[in-house]
Amino acid sequence: MKFKYILSIIAFVAVSNSSFAQYAKDAIRYSTFQTGSTSRIKAIGNAGTAVGGDLTSISGNPAGLGYFTRSEVSFTPEFDGSNNNSAYLGQSSTSTKSNLNLSNVAIVFYSRLNTPSGQDKTKGWVSINWGGSYNRTNNFDESIQYGAKNNTNSVNDYYASLANSFGVDDGSLQAWAYNQKLISPYGTASNYTYSSNSFPGVQQSNTINRTGGQSALDFSVGANYSNKLYLGFGVGITDLRYKYTNNFNETGSVTVTENSLPVTRGFNSTYSRYQDTKGEGLNARFGIIYKLLESVRLGATITTPTFLTVDDTYSEGLANNLTNGNKYSNGPTDYPLTYTMRTPFKAAGGLSIFLGQYGFITGDVEYIDYSTTHMDSNDNYTNTYDNGIIKSTYKSAINAHAGAEIKLGSVALRGGLGIQGSPLKTNGVATKSVTGGLGYRLGSYYIDATYVHLTNSQSILPYDIGTSSPTVNINGANNNFFLTIGYRY
């Protein structure tokens, strides 16, 4: 089936230094979502598993809803600023991007259970509380730019490798490159190899833009038993939006045939790729918090895999202008695909120690095995290649968070650290975060402000031609601000 052949071509298009395919990479991207939270929990490193009594419990550990003794509502906008420093063939480039988003909106309804007259109201089932929230759980917004003179190879070598592996069927990327004079067959009529027509020393530049994110509508219930044991259950409805644009430009000189004679002409080619993805999914959470001592809480959460249905449209196009006046353009050609997948199961455990009226310290760890991410086959797609890449390229990871809150009357000071383990088996680098914030309480109203600084690094290949493929090293940083305004009633 032609479409399944096209998928094998796409597998070579979007590669990193681990050479994994577009769909496998996207499946992992959609599996890295984080627990949505208020500014308060973000300020303590997002370590909320064993805290309780915060609206984050709706999307995190639902057992924490059992701690509420009043109804509550809050609203949290966010500002996200990203910065990427890229190094390519000895040249450095910087790109930035910023945007405003809605991070969290949450409400909880307190419901105390009736206790028969004469019985201790602090024993047995004390309350059952319900909550709902909207959370932004993953941010894909990113801009990457780089460029340099490449004296070793050309993207035309990539087109030639495709031609040698798959031929030059009409409509394929390598056929476009052949028709646009970027590659040619060299050798005899019965024994030839496709090679690049360009001379060494091409100028290359690449601009990549990603937008979108994941969000969730969460609904949870939490119960309080004897002010000692807290149990909770929740479901999440996930929404996915992702857009990707990649324009790779190369200029230089090529050998072309004019009037049966080889001549040298300047060329300016742009290989463009686009992706537009939408999806919906569902998961569930189970949580428990146990008050070991009045000042010590143990918490645990299990999150089921998220079952997603994804509508994806990938397209590519190639254009080339020669200095003899000839202009060529092919595409964009769309390759739509609808598929289903599941993200990994998650398990988290945490410990909180409360210091009376002076605050608390807390920490948690989360386990997730990215190699269990699974894509399902259908009539237009066979999952064997992508699932094989997922199992061979990715591994389990530990995410760790720790933080503290210090109360000074109506003011709270907060700080935290976080590490999100890399899903890659090799050459993976963890994402690290440093957080800090302030809180102020005035009667039934409160306001919390948080700053989150994240750092990460990655290496990508503009194109894959084996061991001589050029590499881009990218160091990224995000500076995010969150503001929560809440009311208890």
Backbone hydrogen bonds, N-H to C=O, Kabsch-Sander energy under -0.5 kcal/mol:
donor,donor_aa,acceptor,acceptor_aa,energy
4,K,1,M,-0.5
5,Y,1,M,-1.4
6,I,2,K,-2.3
7,L,3,F,-1.9
8,S,4,K,-1.1
9,I,5,Y,-1.3
10,I,6,I,-2.4
11,A,7,L,-1.8
12,F,8,S,-0.5
12,F,9,I,-1.5
13,V,9,I,-0.6
13,V,10,I,-1.2
14,A,10,I,-1.3
15,V,13,V,-1.0
17,N,459,S,-1.2
19,S,16,S,-2.2
25,K,21,A,-2.6
26,D,22,Q,-2.4
27,A,23,Y,-2.3
28,I,24,A,-1.7
29,R,25,K,-2.3
30,Y,26,D,-2.4
31,S,28,I,-1.3
32,T,28,I,-0.5
32,T,29,R,-1.0
34,Q,137,T,-2.8
42,K,38,T,-2.2
43,A,39,S,-2.1
44,I,40,R,-0.7
44,I,41,I,-0.7
45,G,42,K,-1.3
46,N,41,I,-2.4
47,A,41,I,-0.5
47,A,44,I,-0.9
48,G,46,N,-1.4
51,V,48,G,-1.0
52,G,48,G,-0.7
53,G,64,G,-2.2
57,S,54,D,-2.4
58,I,55,L,-1.5
59,S,56,T,-1.1
60,G,56,T,-2.0
64,G,61,N,-2.0
65,L,62,P,-1.7
66,G,63,A,-1.8
67,Y,64,G,-1.4
68,F,65,L,-1.5
72,E,108,V,-1.9
73,V,487,Y,-2.2
74,S,106,A,-2.3
75,F,485,I,-1.7
76,T,104,N,-3.0
78,E,101,N,-2.7
79,F,481,F,-2.6
80,D,99,N,-2.8
81,G,479,N,-0.9
82,S,97,K,-3.5
83,N,477,A,-2.5
84,N,95,S,-2.7
85,N,475,N,-2.8
86,S,84,N,-0.6
86,S,93,S,-3.0
87,A,473,N,-2.3
88,Y,91,Q,-3.0
89,L,471,T,-0.5
91,Q,88,Y,-2.1
93,S,86,S,-2.4
95,S,84,N,-2.1
97,K,82,S,-2.1
99,N,80,D,-2.1
101,N,78,E,-2.4
103,S,76,T,-1.8
103,S,101,N,-0.7
104,N,76,T,-2.0
105,V,134,Y,-2.0
106,A,74,S,-2.0
107,I,132,G,-2.3
108,V,72,E,-2.7
109,F,130,W,-3.6
110,Y,108,V,-0.6
113,L,126,V,-2.4
119,Q,116,P,-2.0
123,K,120,D,-1.5
126,V,124,G,-0.8
126,V,224,N,-2.8
127,S,224,N,-0.9
128,I,111,S,-2.4
129,N,222,G,-3.0
130,W,109,F,-1.9
131,G,220,S,-2.5
132,G,107,I,-2.2
133,S,218,D,-2.2
134,Y,105,V,-2.8
135,N,216,A,-2.3
136,R,103,S,-2.4
137,T,135,N,-0.7
137,T,214,Q,-1.9
138,N,214,Q,-1.6
140,F,138,N,-0.5
140,F,212,G,-2.2
141,D,212,G,-0.7
142,E,210,R,-2.3
144,I,208,I,-2.7
146,Y,206,N,-1.8
148,A,204,Q,-2.1
150,N,202,V,-3.4
151,N,149,K,-0.7
157,D,154,S,-1.5
158,Y,154,S,-0.7
159,Y,155,V,-1.7
160,A,156,N,-2.2
161,S,157,D,-2.0
162,L,158,Y,-1.9
163,A,159,Y,-2.1
164,N,160,A,-2.5
165,S,161,S,-1.6
166,F,162,L,-3.1
167,G,163,A,-2.0
172,S,169,D,-1.9
176,W,172,S,-2.0
177,A,173,L,-2.1
178,Y,174,Q,-2.0
179,N,175,A,-2.6
180,Q,176,W,-1.8
181,K,178,Y,-1.5
182,L,177,A,-2.6
183,I,177,A,-0.9
184,S,195,S,-2.0
186,Y,193,T,-2.7
188,T,191,N,-2.1
193,T,186,Y,-2.5
195,S,184,S,-2.4
197,N,182,L,-2.6
199,F,253,S,-2.5
201,G,150,N,-1.1
202,V,150,N,-1.8
203,Q,251,T,-2.6
204,Q,148,A,-2.8
204,Q,202,V,-0.5
205,S,249,N,-2.2
206,N,146,Y,-2.7
207,T,247,N,-1.9
208,I,144,I,-3.1
209,N,245,T,-2.5
210,R,142,E,-3.1
211,T,243,K,-2.3
213,G,241,R,-1.9
214,Q,138,N,-1.9
215,S,239,D,-2.3
216,A,135,N,-2.5
217,L,237,I,-2.3
218,D,133,S,-2.7
218,D,216,A,-0.6
219,F,235,V,-2.4
220,S,131,G,-2.4
221,V,233,F,-2.6
222,G,129,N,-2.5
223,A,231,L,-3.0
224,N,127,S,-2.4
225,Y,223,A,-0.5
225,Y,229,L,-3.1
226,S,124,G,-3.2
226,S,224,N,-0.6
228,K,225,Y,-1.9
229,L,225,Y,-2.3
230,Y,289,I,-2.5
231,L,223,A,-1.6
232,G,287,G,-2.1
233,F,221,V,-2.3
234,G,285,R,-2.2
235,V,219,F,-2.4
236,G,283,N,-2.3
237,I,217,L,-2.6
238,T,236,G,-0.6
238,T,281,G,-2.1
239,D,215,S,-3.0
240,L,279,G,-2.8
241,R,213,G,-2.2
242,Y,277,T,-2.4
243,K,211,T,-2.3
244,Y,275,Q,-2.5
245,T,209,N,-2.4
246,N,273,R,-2.5
247,N,207,T,-2.3
248,F,246,N,-0.5
248,F,271,Y,-2.8
249,N,205,S,-3.0
249,N,247,N,-0.6
250,E,269,S,-2.6
251,T,203,Q,-2.2
252,G,267,F,-1.7
254,V,265,R,-3.0
255,T,197,N,-2.0
256,V,254,V,-0.6
256,V,263,V,-2.8
258,E,256,V,-0.5
258,E,261,L,-3.1
261,L,258,E,-1.4
263,V,256,V,-3.3
265,R,254,V,-2.6
267,F,252,G,-2.6
268,N,321,N,-1.5
269,S,250,E,-2.8
270,T,319,A,-2.5
271,Y,248,F,-2.9
272,S,270,T,-0.6
272,S,317,G,-2.8
273,R,246,N,-2.5
274,Y,315,S,-2.8
275,Q,244,Y,-2.2
276,D,313,T,-2.2
277,T,242,Y,-3.2
278,K,311,D,-2.4
279,G,240,L,-1.9
280,E,309,T,-1.7
281,G,238,T,-2.0
282,L,307,F,-1.1
283,N,236,G,-2.0
285,R,234,G,-2.9
286,F,302,I,-2.3
287,G,232,G,-2.4
288,I,300,A,-2.3
289,I,230,Y,-2.3
290,Y,298,L,-3.0
291,K,228,K,-2.9
292,L,290,Y,-1.3
292,L,296,V,-0.9
293,L,296,V,-1.4
296,V,293,L,-0.8
297,R,352,S,-2.6
298,L,290,Y,-2.6
299,G,350,G,-2.5
300,A,288,I,-2.4
301,T,348,A,-2.6
302,I,286,F,-2.6
303,T,346,K,-2.6
304,T,284,A,-2.6
307,F,282,L,-2.2
307,F,305,P,-0.6
308,L,306,T,-0.7
308,L,341,M,-2.7
309,T,280,E,-2.7
310,V,339,Y,-3.3
311,D,278,K,-3.6
312,D,310,V,-0.6
312,D,337,L,-3.2
313,T,276,D,-1.9
314,Y,335,Y,-1.6
315,S,274,Y,-2.5
316,E,333,T,-1.2
317,G,272,S,-2.4
318,L,330,N,-2.2
319,A,270,T,-1.8
320,N,328,Y,-2.0
321,N,268,N,-1.7
322,L,326,N,-2.9
323,T,266,G,-1.9
325,G,322,L,-1.7
328,Y,320,N,-2.9
330,N,318,L,-2.7
333,T,316,E,-2.3
335,Y,314,Y,-3.4
337,L,312,D,-3.0
339,Y,310,V,-2.3
341,M,308,L,-2.2
342,R,374,H,-2.4
343,T,306,T,-2.0
346,K,303,T,-2.5
347,A,367,Y,-1.8
348,A,301,T,-2.8
349,G,365,V,-2.3
350,G,299,G,-2.8
351,L,363,G,-2.5
352,S,297,R,-2.4
353,I,361,I,-2.8
354,F,295,S,-3.2
355,L,359,G,-3.2
358,Y,355,L,-2.0
359,G,356,G,-0.8
360,F,405,E,-1.9
361,I,353,I,-2.2
362,T,403,G,-2.8
363,G,351,L,-2.0
364,D,401,H,-2.6
365,V,349,G,-2.4
366,E,399,N,-2.7
367,Y,347,A,-3.3
368,I,397,A,-2.0
369,D,345,F,-0.7
370,Y,368,I,-0.8
370,Y,395,K,-1.5
372,T,369,D,-1.6
373,T,370,Y,-1.6
374,H,342,R,-2.0
376,D,340,T,-2.8
378,N,381,Y,-2.6
381,Y,378,N,-1.1
387,N,383,N,-2.7
388,G,384,T,-1.7
389,I,385,Y,-2.2
390,I,386,D,-2.5
391,K,387,N,-2.1
392,S,388,G,-1.9
393,T,389,I,-2.1
394,Y,390,I,-2.0
395,K,423,P,-2.3
397,A,368,I,-3.0
399,N,366,E,-2.6
400,A,398,I,-0.5
400,A,419,I,-2.2
401,H,364,D,-2.6
402,A,417,L,-2.3
403,G,362,T,-2.6
404,A,415,G,-2.3
405,E,360,F,-2.7
406,I,413,L,-3.0
407,K,358,Y,-1.9
408,L,411,V,-3.6
411,V,408,L,-1.5
412,A,439,G,-2.5
413,L,406,I,-3.0
414,R,437,G,-2.4
415,G,404,A,-1.8
416,G,435,T,-1.9
417,L,402,A,-2.7
418,G,433,S,-2.1
419,I,400,A,-2.7
420,Q,431,T,-3.1
421,G,398,I,-0.7
421,G,419,I,-0.7
425,K,393,T,-2.7
431,T,420,Q,-2.3
432,K,430,A,-0.5
432,K,455,T,-2.1
433,S,418,G,-2.6
434,V,453,H,-2.3
435,T,416,G,-2.5
436,G,451,Y,-1.9
437,G,414,R,-2.1
438,L,449,A,-2.2
439,G,412,A,-2.2
440,Y,447,I,-2.4
441,R,410,S,-2.4
442,L,445,Y,-2.8
445,Y,442,L,-2.0
446,Y,486,G,-2.0
447,I,440,Y,-2.1
448,D,484,T,-2.5
449,A,438,L,-2.7
450,T,482,F,-2.5
451,Y,436,G,-3.1
452,V,480,N,-2.8
453,H,434,V,-2.6
454,L,452,V,-0.5
454,L,478,N,-2.3
455,T,432,K,-2.4
456,N,476,G,-2.1
458,Q,474,I,-2.3
460,I,472,V,-2.1
461,L,15,V,-0.9
465,I,463,Y,-0.6
468,S,465,I,-0.6
469,S,466,G,-1.8
472,V,460,I,-2.9
473,N,87,A,-2.2
473,N,471,T,-0.5
474,I,458,Q,-3.1
474,I,472,V,-0.5
475,N,85,N,-2.5
476,G,456,N,-2.9
476,G,474,I,-0.6
477,A,83,N,-2.3
478,N,454,L,-2.4
479,N,81,G,-3.0
480,N,452,V,-2.8
480,N,478,N,-0.6
481,F,79,F,-2.4
482,F,450,T,-2.5
483,L,77,P,-1.7
484,T,448,D,-3.1
485,I,75,F,-2.2
486,G,446,Y,-2.6
487,Y,73,V,-2.6
488,R,444,S,-2.6
489,Y,71,S,-2.6
